[in-house]
Amino acid sequence: MTQPPQPPTPPNQPPAGGFGAPQPPQPPQPPQPPQAPPQNPPYGYPQGPQSPPGYGYPGGQPQAYGPPGYGYPAPAGAYQQPQQPPAGGGGTGGGGGLTRTELRMIVSATVAVVLILAAGVWFSRSGGGSDDKGAGHPANSPAGGAAHAAGGSAAAKEKAPADVHAKVAFKVAMPKATDLHSVYGSWLTDKVYAKSGLSSIVGYDPDSGTQQWSVPLPGDVCAASPHVSDDGRTAVVFDGAKRTKNSAPEACTRVGVVDLSAGRLLWSKTVKVPGGDTDIRFDGVTQTGDTVAAAGTSGGAGFDLATGEVRWKPKASTTDCHDAGYAGGALLVASRQCGFGDDAQITVENINPKTGATLSSYKMPPGVQDVHAVSTDPLVVAADVGDTGSGGISDFFSLDARTGKLKAKISASGDTYAARCEDAMENCTNVLAGNGKLYLPTAEHDAGDGKALDRTNEIVSFDLATGKSTAQRADAGNGWTARLLRMDGPNLIAYKTGPYNKGGQVVSVDGSSFKQTTLLRNPSDRATIEDENSFASNGTEVRYADGRLFLSAVFVDKPLDAQDAAHPLVMAFSTR
């Protein structure tokens, strides 16, 4: 059985939470040699014609941990992974068992309390930091953040401004909550920064923070597509009704599309569990071209982006097979599961976004419970082979999307590297694929400078064709920790958190030379640092584009005290 979701790694920087005694450095493990690819016939849907690749939104990559579940008290044993029902069985709709995202939310809430308490203790002991705009890390330092991005063939767009020192552009106050709520989902376009709130999605002017529009929803957002179409449309999963402390009968049952340009919900749909009368509860949603795809433990469905017309939906299966998750962008890739528990067999499939038909497939090793996509172009997936429990990852698999054959397997334990994959299929953070390489930050470790509290990490890369490590290495610098955000053409965009008296930074790492250029440097006054560090380093959505950085929470809860209540839902920085 799959282990319970692991809580987020505590932030490495005071005052966001003390990290305790320094840990010894953990050197990167050598990659395993590529395995001979098994010859698997396509599995699942009938063969269909190849459709042209869709599109992703280069600036809209998922950050940090994915859609958290939330809501009502967990039943006895809730911290155990629930057994998945057959696709044609009773399903999980209509107030059934908790989804995987809901289980992680319970754990996240507990960890958040610890982080908040630790933050206050740390800052009270360490004192404030001056706003030293002349200081900070040099321009050739690395960074960090998260998620999918494909190719790396386009030209880089992000350039360093004349003055990299950012100001706080605006803050959005934390909504008043009496219990736990998901506020997962944020998107940045040329004209709007949009963020999920309590039973709503709100659009803000990206420079001033002025509210431009608000889309009311019947319940909270459970999952959000990391992609935005060329005309500003994105997909979400949300509750069909507000949850109470004792029930959630329509939790995560509705799939819809929001027009971020106009600020309106274009459509929303539900899909029945095969052979049942309850609605499927969806764990994740994505999009490729004009197709929206959502999946959960009872199967997956495809929809027309513009109209919501159902293109495919799960059918009753005599083989206990169903689509458990989807990843979008350039291609639409499915995680197809046959069987349950320890006997489950997972297959990664490149599917036709118009019909759901299988185009190619790769059978994952026995014992793999979940598959997560780092990227669909190049096609790279992550899995925990052998149930190691190390951040949900033990290995990355570089696949040929056209043939379904394995190119290389890269061993990269979560104990050694900082990448994490959880919940929905399209929810890997702090890892990128592009330029024919897999980019990973190492786990945070002692900087080795003789200062007990200095921590650091490095960004390294592996060849996706051979699985071998390369000579590329970017040091974060003593006291700084790098977190990968997204690809920018051939370059890497990363967010760095630093010492307790320094604000964060955004840097661009050249994909070839690994030379680093600072794009943005946050203020270092005490109040700003305290707010910035209230966002747990691995529990925050991070968006950066064109000199603007946005940090936002993924859940809200009843505040512990007045100081907790004062922390913002969104914090925006700008060099503009």
C-alpha positions as CSV (number, residue, x, y, z in Angstrom):
1,M,0.0,0.0,0.0
2,T,1.1,3.5,-0.6
3,Q,2.4,5.4,2.4
4,P,0.5,8.4,3.8
5,P,1.5,11.7,2.1
6,Q,4.6,13.2,3.6
7,P,4.4,16.7,5.2
8,P,6.2,19.5,3.4
9,T,9.8,20.0,4.2
10,P,10.2,22.8,6.8
11,P,11.5,26.0,5.4
12,N,15.3,26.2,5.5
13,Q,15.4,29.9,6.5
14,P,14.7,31.6,9.7
15,P,12.3,33.1,10.5
16,A,10.1,30.7,8.5
17,G,11.0,27.9,11.0
18,G,14.2,26.8,12.6
19,F,15.7,23.7,11.1
20,G,17.4,22.4,14.2
21,A,20.8,21.0,14.2
22,P,22.6,21.1,10.8
23,Q,22.6,17.9,8.9
24,P,25.7,16.5,7.2
25,P,25.9,17.1,3.4
26,Q,24.4,14.4,1.3
27,P,26.4,13.9,-1.9
28,P,24.4,13.2,-5.1
29,Q,24.0,9.5,-5.8
30,P,25.4,8.2,-9.1
31,P,22.6,7.4,-11.6
32,Q,21.8,3.8,-12.4
33,P,22.5,2.7,-16.0
34,P,19.6,2.8,-18.4
35,Q,17.5,-0.3,-18.4
36,A,16.5,-2.1,-21.5
37,P,13.1,-0.8,-22.5
38,P,10.4,-3.5,-22.4
39,Q,8.4,-3.9,-25.5
40,N,4.9,-3.1,-24.4
41,P,2.0,-3.1,-26.8
42,P,-0.3,-0.1,-26.5
43,Y,-2.8,-0.6,-23.7
44,G,-6.2,0.7,-23.0
45,Y,-8.2,2.6,-25.6
46,P,-8.2,1.7,-29.3
47,Q,-5.5,3.2,-31.4
48,G,-6.4,6.6,-32.8
49,P,-4.7,9.0,-35.2
50,Q,-2.0,11.2,-33.9
51,S,-3.3,14.7,-33.2
52,P,-1.1,17.7,-33.3
53,P,0.5,18.7,-30.0
54,G,-1.4,21.2,-28.0
55,Y,0.1,24.0,-26.1
56,G,1.1,25.0,-22.6
57,Y,1.6,28.3,-21.0
58,P,5.3,28.9,-20.5
59,G,4.8,31.1,-17.5
60,G,2.1,29.1,-15.8
61,Q,3.9,26.2,-14.1
62,P,2.7,24.5,-11.0
63,Q,4.6,25.5,-7.9
64,A,5.2,23.8,-4.6
65,Y,2.8,21.1,-3.4
66,G,-0.2,20.5,-5.5
67,P,-3.9,20.7,-4.7
68,P,-4.5,20.1,-1.1
69,G,-7.6,18.4,0.1
70,Y,-9.4,19.8,3.1
71,G,-12.7,20.1,4.9
72,Y,-14.2,17.8,7.4
73,P,-12.8,15.6,10.2
74,A,-11.0,12.5,9.0
75,P,-12.6,9.1,9.8
76,A,-10.6,6.6,11.8
77,G,-7.6,5.5,10.0
78,A,-7.6,8.5,7.7
79,Y,-3.9,8.7,7.6
80,Q,-3.8,5.4,5.7
81,Q,-4.0,5.5,1.9
82,P,-7.6,4.6,1.0
83,Q,-8.2,1.5,-1.1
84,Q,-9.2,2.5,-4.6
85,P,-12.5,1.2,-5.8
86,P,-12.9,-0.4,-9.2
87,A,-13.8,2.1,-12.0
88,G,-17.2,0.5,-12.3
89,G,-17.9,0.3,-8.6
90,G,-19.3,2.6,-6.0
91,G,-16.6,5.3,-6.5
92,T,-15.7,8.1,-4.2
93,G,-18.3,10.6,-5.0
94,G,-21.2,11.6,-2.9
95,G,-19.3,12.1,0.3
96,G,-17.2,8.9,0.1
97,G,-13.7,8.4,1.3
98,L,-11.1,11.1,1.4
99,T,-9.1,11.8,-1.7
100,R,-5.3,11.7,-1.6
101,T,-5.2,15.4,-1.7
102,E,-7.5,15.7,1.3
103,L,-5.3,13.4,3.3
104,R,-2.3,15.5,2.6
105,M,-4.2,18.6,3.6
106,I,-4.7,17.2,7.1
107,V,-1.0,16.6,7.5
108,S,-0.1,20.0,6.0
109,A,-2.3,21.8,8.5
110,T,-0.4,20.2,11.4
111,V,2.9,21.0,9.9
112,A,1.9,24.6,9.3
113,V,1.2,25.1,13.0
114,V,4.7,23.9,13.8
115,L,6.3,26.2,11.2
116,I,4.4,29.2,12.4
117,L,5.4,28.6,16.0
118,A,9.0,27.9,15.0
119,A,9.1,31.1,13.0
120,G,8.1,33.3,15.9
121,V,10.7,31.6,18.2
122,W,13.4,32.1,15.6
123,F,12.8,35.7,14.9
124,S,12.5,36.6,18.5
125,R,16.0,35.2,19.1
126,S,17.7,36.3,16.0
127,G,16.6,39.9,15.8
128,G,15.6,41.9,12.6
129,G,17.5,42.6,9.5
130,S,18.3,45.9,8.0
131,D,17.2,46.9,4.5
132,D,20.7,46.7,3.0
133,K,20.0,47.2,-0.7
134,G,23.7,47.2,-1.4
135,A,24.2,43.7,0.0
136,G,22.7,40.4,-1.1
137,H,24.0,37.5,-3.2
138,P,26.1,38.2,-6.3
139,A,24.6,37.8,-9.7
140,N,26.1,34.4,-10.3
141,S,24.1,32.6,-7.6
142,P,21.5,29.9,-8.1
143,A,17.9,29.7,-7.1
144,G,14.8,27.5,-6.6
145,G,11.1,26.8,-7.2
146,A,9.2,24.1,-9.2
147,A,7.6,22.2,-11.9
148,H,6.9,21.3,-15.5
149,A,8.3,23.0,-18.5
150,A,9.1,21.5,-21.8
151,G,11.6,21.7,-24.5
152,G,13.8,24.7,-23.9
153,S,14.1,25.3,-27.6
154,A,12.5,28.8,-27.6
155,A,14.5,31.9,-26.8
156,A,14.7,33.1,-23.2
157,K,12.4,36.0,-22.4
158,E,13.4,37.0,-18.9
159,K,16.1,39.7,-18.8
160,A,17.7,41.5,-15.8
161,P,16.2,45.0,-15.2
162,A,18.4,48.0,-14.8
163,D,17.7,47.8,-11.0
164,V,17.0,44.3,-9.6
165,H,15.9,45.7,-6.2
166,A,12.2,44.9,-5.9
167,K,9.6,46.6,-3.8
168,V,6.5,45.1,-2.3
169,A,3.9,45.8,-5.0
170,F,0.9,44.7,-3.0
171,K,-0.5,42.1,-0.5
172,V,-3.8,40.3,-0.4
173,A,-5.2,39.8,3.1
174,M,-5.8,36.3,4.3
175,P,-9.5,35.5,4.1
176,K,-11.3,35.0,7.4
177,A,-11.8,31.3,7.9
178,T,-13.1,29.3,10.8
179,D,-11.7,25.9,9.6
180,L,-9.5,24.5,6.9
181,H,-10.1,25.5,3.2
182,S,-8.2,24.9,0.0
183,V,-7.2,28.0,-1.9
184,Y,-5.1,26.1,-4.5
185,G,-4.5,27.7,-7.8
186,S,-2.9,30.9,-9.1
187,W,-2.2,32.1,-12.6
188,L,-0.2,35.0,-14.1
189,T,-0.9,36.4,-17.6
190,D,0.1,39.7,-19.2
191,K,-3.0,41.4,-17.9
192,V,-4.0,39.6,-14.6
193,Y,-2.8,37.7,-11.6
194,A,-5.6,35.4,-10.6
195,K,-5.8,33.5,-7.3
196,S,-8.3,31.1,-5.7
197,G,-10.0,32.4,-2.5
198,L,-12.8,31.0,-0.4
199,S,-15.4,29.6,-2.9
200,S,-14.1,32.0,-5.5
201,I,-11.4,32.9,-8.0
202,V,-10.3,36.6,-8.0
203,G,-8.4,38.5,-10.6
204,Y,-6.0,41.3,-9.6
205,D,-4.1,43.9,-11.5
206,P,-0.5,42.4,-11.5
207,D,1.1,45.8,-10.8
208,S,-1.3,47.5,-8.3
209,G,-3.2,44.6,-6.8
210,T,-6.5,46.3,-7.6
211,Q,-9.3,43.7,-7.9
212,Q,-10.4,43.4,-11.5
213,W,-13.0,40.7,-11.2
214,S,-14.3,37.9,-8.9
215,V,-15.8,34.5,-10.0
216,P,-18.0,33.1,-7.3
217,L,-18.1,29.3,-7.0
218,P,-20.4,27.0,-5.0
219,G,-17.5,25.6,-3.1
220,D,-13.7,25.8,-2.8
221,V,-11.2,25.0,-5.5
222,C,-9.6,21.5,-5.1
223,A,-7.3,21.4,-8.1
224,A,-6.2,23.7,-10.8
225,S,-4.6,23.3,-14.2
226,P,-1.1,24.7,-14.4
227,H,-1.7,25.7,-18.0
228,V,-3.5,28.7,-19.6
229,S,-4.6,28.7,-23.2
230,D,-3.6,31.4,-25.7
231,D,-6.9,33.1,-25.1
232,G,-6.6,33.1,-21.3
233,R,-8.7,30.0,-20.3
234,T,-7.7,27.6,-17.5
235,A,-9.4,24.6,-15.9
236,V,-10.3,23.9,-12.3
237,V,-11.9,21.3,-10.1
238,F,-14.1,22.6,-7.3
239,D,-16.7,21.5,-4.7
240,G,-20.3,21.5,-5.8
241,A,-21.4,22.9,-2.5
242,K,-19.9,24.3,0.7
243,R,-18.4,21.8,3.1
244,T,-19.5,21.5,6.7
245,K,-17.6,20.1,9.7
246,N,-19.4,16.8,9.3
247,S,-19.9,16.2,5.6
248,A,-18.8,17.1,2.1
249,P,-21.3,15.5,-0.2
250,E,-20.1,17.3,-3.4
251,A,-16.4,17.5,-2.7
252,C,-14.2,17.9,-5.8
253,T,-16.9,16.8,-8.2
254,R,-17.1,19.7,-10.6
255,V,-14.8,20.4,-13.5
256,G,-15.0,23.9,-15.0
257,V,-13.1,26.4,-17.2
258,V,-12.5,30.0,-16.2
259,D,-11.9,32.8,-18.6
260,L,-9.1,34.8,-16.9
261,S,-9.4,37.6,-19.4
262,A,-13.1,38.2,-18.8
263,G,-13.3,37.0,-15.3
264,R,-16.1,34.5,-15.7
265,L,-16.9,30.8,-15.4
266,L,-17.5,29.5,-18.9
267,W,-18.9,26.1,-17.9
268,S,-18.8,23.4,-15.3
269,K,-19.7,19.6,-15.5
270,T,-19.9,16.5,-13.4
271,V,-19.3,12.9,-14.5
272,K,-21.0,9.9,-12.9
273,V,-19.1,7.0,-11.5
274,P,-19.4,4.1,-14.0
275,G,-22.4,2.0,-13.2
276,G,-23.3,4.3,-10.3
277,D,-25.4,7.4,-9.5
278,T,-22.7,9.4,-7.7
279,D,-20.3,11.9,-9.2
280,I,-16.6,11.2,-9.6
281,R,-14.3,13.1,-7.2
282,F,-11.4,14.4,-9.2
283,D,-7.8,14.6,-7.8
284,G,-6.4,16.7,-10.6
285,V,-7.1,18.6,-13.9
286,T,-5.0,19.7,-16.8
287,Q,-5.3,20.8,-20.5
288,T,-3.7,20.2,-23.8
289,G,-4.8,22.2,-26.8
290,D,-8.6,22.5,-26.7
291,T,-9.0,19.5,-24.4
292,V,-9.5,19.5,-20.6
293,A,-8.8,16.3,-18.8
294,A,-9.6,15.4,-15.1
295,A,-9.1,12.1,-13.3
296,G,-9.5,10.5,-9.9
297,T,-9.7,7.1,-8.3
298,S,-12.9,6.3,-10.2
299,G,-11.4,7.1,-13.6
300,G,-10.9,10.1,-15.9
301,A,-12.8,12.2,-18.4
302,G,-12.0,14.6,-21.3
303,F,-13.9,17.8,-22.1
304,D,-13.9,20.4,-24.9
305,L,-12.2,23.5,-23.5
306,A,-14.7,25.9,-25.1
307,T,-18.0,24.1,-24.6
308,G,-17.5,21.5,-21.9
309,E,-18.7,18.8,-24.2
310,V,-17.6,15.4,-22.8
311,R,-15.1,13.8,-25.2
312,W,-14.6,10.6,-23.2
313,K,-15.5,9.3,-19.7
314,P,-14.8,6.1,-17.7
315,K,-16.7,3.0,-18.6
316,A,-17.5,0.0,-16.4
317,S,-14.4,-2.2,-16.6
318,T,-14.1,-6.0,-16.2
319,T,-10.3,-5.6,-15.9
320,D,-10.4,-3.0,-13.1
321,C,-8.5,-0.5,-15.2
322,H,-9.0,3.2,-15.2
323,D,-7.2,6.5,-15.9
324,A,-5.9,7.7,-12.5
325,G,-4.3,10.9,-13.6
326,Y,-3.4,13.2,-16.5
327,A,-0.6,15.6,-17.4
328,G,-1.0,18.2,-20.1
329,G,0.9,20.9,-22.0
330,A,2.5,19.9,-25.3
331,L,1.1,16.3,-25.1
332,L,-1.7,14.7,-23.0
333,V,-0.3,11.9,-20.9
334,A,-2.3,9.5,-18.8
335,S,-1.4,7.3,-15.8
336,R,-3.5,4.2,-16.3
337,Q,-4.0,1.8,-13.4
338,C,-5.1,-1.8,-13.5
339,G,-5.8,-3.5,-10.2
340,F,-5.5,-2.1,-6.8
341,G,-3.2,-2.0,-3.8
342,D,0.1,-3.9,-4.0
343,D,-1.1,-5.7,-7.1
344,A,-1.7,-2.5,-9.2
345,Q,0.0,-2.1,-12.5
346,I,0.6,1.4,-13.7
347,T,1.1,2.3,-17.4
348,V,2.2,5.7,-18.7
349,E,0.3,6.5,-21.9
350,N,0.6,9.2,-24.5
351,I,-3.1,9.7,-25.6
352,N,-5.0,11.5,-28.3
353,P,-6.5,14.6,-26.7
354,K,-9.5,14.5,-29.0
355,T,-10.5,10.9,-28.3
356,G,-8.5,9.6,-25.4
357,A,-7.1,6.8,-27.6
358,T,-3.7,5.4,-26.7
359,L,-0.9,6.4,-29.0
360,S,2.0,4.8,-27.1
361,S,2.5,3.2,-23.6
362,Y,5.2,2.2,-21.1
363,K,4.6,-0.2,-18.3
364,M,6.0,0.9,-15.0
365,P,8.0,-1.5,-12.8
366,P,5.9,-3.7,-10.4
367,G,5.1,-2.1,-7.1
368,V,4.8,1.4,-8.4
369,Q,1.6,3.0,-6.8
370,D,1.7,6.5,-8.3
371,V,3.3,8.1,-11.4
372,H,3.9,11.8,-11.7
373,A,4.8,13.8,-14.7
374,V,7.8,16.2,-14.6
375,S,7.2,17.2,-18.3
376,T,5.3,15.9,-21.3
377,D,7.8,17.3,-23.8
378,P,10.3,15.8,-23.2
379,L,8.3,13.0,-21.6
380,V,9.7,12.5,-18.1
381,V,7.9,10.8,-15.2
382,A,8.8,10.2,-11.6
383,A,7.9,7.3,-9.4
384,D,8.7,5.8,-6.0
385,V,9.9,2.3,-6.9
386,G,10.0,0.1,-3.9
387,D,7.9,2.5,-1.7
388,T,10.9,4.3,-0.3
389,G,8.8,7.2,1.0
390,S,11.5,9.7,0.1
391,G,9.5,12.7,-1.2
392,G,7.4,10.4,-3.4
393,I,10.4,9.8,-5.7
394,S,13.1,7.2,-6.1
395,D,13.6,7.3,-9.9
396,F,12.9,9.4,-12.9
397,F,12.0,7.8,-16.2
398,S,12.9,9.4,-19.5
399,L,10.5,8.1,-22.2
400,D,10.1,8.3,-25.9
401,A,6.6,9.7,-26.3
402,R,6.2,8.4,-29.8
403,T,7.2,4.8,-29.2
404,G,6.7,4.4,-25.4
405,K,10.2,3.0,-25.0
406,L,12.4,3.8,-22.0
407,K,15.4,6.0,-22.8
408,A,17.0,6.1,-19.4
409,K,16.2,5.7,-15.7
410,I,17.8,8.2,-13.3
411,S,18.0,7.3,-9.6
412,A,17.3,10.4,-7.5
413,S,16.1,9.7,-4.0
414,G,14.2,12.3,-2.2
415,D,16.7,12.0,0.6
416,T,19.5,13.3,-1.7
417,Y,17.6,15.7,-4.0
418,A,14.9,18.3,-3.2
419,A,12.4,17.4,-5.9
420,R,8.9,16.4,-4.6
421,C,5.9,14.7,-6.3
422,E,2.6,14.4,-4.6
423,D,-1.2,14.2,-5.1
424,A,-2.2,14.8,-8.7
425,M,-0.2,13.3,-11.6
426,E,0.9,16.8,-12.8
427,N,2.3,17.9,-9.5
428,C,6.1,17.6,-9.3
429,T,8.0,20.5,-7.8
430,N,11.6,21.6,-7.7
431,V,12.5,19.7,-10.9
432,L,12.7,20.7,-14.5
433,A,13.2,18.9,-17.9
434,G,14.5,20.7,-21.0
435,N,17.6,21.0,-23.2
436,G,17.8,17.2,-23.2
437,K,18.5,17.2,-19.5
438,L,16.8,16.7,-16.1
439,Y,17.6,19.5,-13.6
440,L,17.5,18.8,-9.9
441,P,18.5,20.8,-6.8
442,T,20.3,18.7,-4.1
443,A,18.8,18.4,-0.6
444,E,19.7,21.3,1.7
445,H,22.8,20.6,3.7
446,D,25.4,22.2,6.0
447,A,27.3,24.8,4.0
448,G,30.6,23.7,5.5
449,D,31.8,27.2,6.3
450,G,32.2,26.6,10.0
451,K,28.9,28.5,10.8
452,A,26.5,26.1,12.4
453,L,23.4,27.6,10.9
454,D,24.5,28.2,7.3
455,R,22.7,25.9,4.9
456,T,22.9,25.6,1.1
457,N,22.3,23.3,-1.9
458,E,23.3,23.0,-5.5
459,I,21.5,22.6,-8.9
460,V,22.8,19.6,-10.9
461,S,21.7,17.9,-14.2
462,F,21.4,14.5,-15.8
463,D,21.4,13.6,-19.5
464,L,17.9,12.4,-20.5
465,A,19.2,10.1,-23.2
466,T,21.8,8.2,-21.1
467,G,20.7,8.9,-17.5
468,K,24.3,9.9,-16.6
469,S,25.1,13.0,-14.5
470,T,26.7,15.9,-16.3
471,A,29.4,18.3,-15.1
472,Q,26.9,21.1,-14.7
473,R,26.6,22.4,-11.1
474,A,25.4,25.7,-9.7
475,D,26.1,26.5,-6.1
476,A,23.5,28.4,-4.1
477,G,26.1,30.0,-1.9
478,N,26.4,29.8,1.9
479,G,23.2,30.6,3.6
480,W,21.1,30.3,0.4
481,T,18.9,27.5,-0.9
482,A,17.9,27.2,-4.5
483,R,14.4,26.1,-5.7
484,L,13.6,25.5,-9.3
485,L,10.6,27.2,-10.8
486,R,10.3,26.8,-14.5
487,M,12.1,26.8,-17.9
488,D,12.6,30.1,-19.8
489,G,13.5,28.9,-23.2
490,P,16.9,27.1,-22.6
491,N,17.4,28.8,-19.2
492,L,16.2,27.9,-15.7
493,I,14.2,30.3,-13.5
494,A,14.7,29.8,-9.8
495,Y,13.7,31.3,-6.5
496,K,16.2,31.5,-3.6
497,T,15.6,31.9,0.0
498,G,18.5,33.2,2.1
499,P,19.8,34.0,5.6
500,Y,17.3,35.2,8.2
501,N,18.2,38.8,7.5
502,K,18.0,38.7,3.7
503,G,15.0,38.8,1.4
504,G,14.6,36.2,-1.3
505,Q,15.9,36.4,-4.9
506,V,14.9,35.2,-8.4
507,V,17.7,34.2,-10.7
508,S,18.1,33.0,-14.3
509,V,20.5,30.1,-14.7
510,D,21.9,29.7,-18.2
511,G,21.1,26.2,-19.5
512,S,24.5,25.7,-21.1
513,S,27.0,27.6,-19.0
514,F,25.1,27.5,-15.7
515,K,26.0,31.2,-15.2
516,Q,23.5,32.9,-13.0
517,T,21.9,36.3,-13.4
518,T,19.9,38.0,-10.7
519,L,16.5,39.1,-11.9
520,L,14.9,40.3,-8.7
521,R,16.1,40.9,-5.1
522,N,13.5,41.3,-2.4
523,P,13.7,43.9,0.4
524,S,15.6,42.9,3.6
525,D,13.7,44.8,6.2
526,R,12.4,42.7,9.1
527,A,8.7,43.1,8.4
528,T,9.0,42.2,4.8
529,I,11.2,39.2,5.5
530,E,8.7,38.0,8.2
531,D,5.9,38.1,5.7
532,E,7.9,36.5,2.9
533,N,9.0,33.7,5.2
534,S,5.4,33.1,6.4
535,F,5.1,31.2,3.1
536,A,6.5,27.8,3.7
537,S,9.3,27.2,1.2
538,N,7.7,24.0,-0.2
539,G,4.1,24.8,0.6
540,T,3.6,27.9,-1.6
541,E,2.6,28.7,-5.1
542,V,5.3,30.8,-6.8
543,R,4.9,32.7,-10.0
544,Y,7.5,34.9,-11.7
545,A,7.5,36.7,-15.0
546,D,8.8,40.1,-16.3
547,G,10.1,41.5,-13.1
548,R,7.2,40.4,-10.9
549,L,7.2,37.7,-8.2
550,F,4.0,36.4,-6.6
551,L,3.9,34.1,-3.5
552,S,0.6,32.7,-2.4
553,A,-0.7,30.2,0.2
554,V,-2.4,26.9,-0.9
555,F,-4.7,26.7,2.1
556,V,-6.2,28.8,4.9
557,D,-7.3,28.0,8.3
558,K,-8.5,29.6,11.5
559,P,-5.6,31.8,12.7
560,L,-3.7,30.8,15.8
561,D,-3.4,34.4,17.0
562,A,-3.3,38.0,15.7
563,Q,0.2,37.6,14.3
564,D,-0.9,34.6,12.3
565,A,-4.0,36.4,11.1
566,A,-1.9,39.3,9.8
567,H,0.1,37.1,7.4
568,P,-1.1,37.7,3.8
569,L,-2.7,35.2,1.4
570,V,-0.7,36.8,-1.5
571,M,2.5,38.8,-1.5
572,A,3.7,40.5,-4.7
573,F,7.1,41.9,-5.4
574,S,8.1,44.0,-8.5
575,T,11.1,45.7,-10.0
576,R,8.9,47.6,-12.4
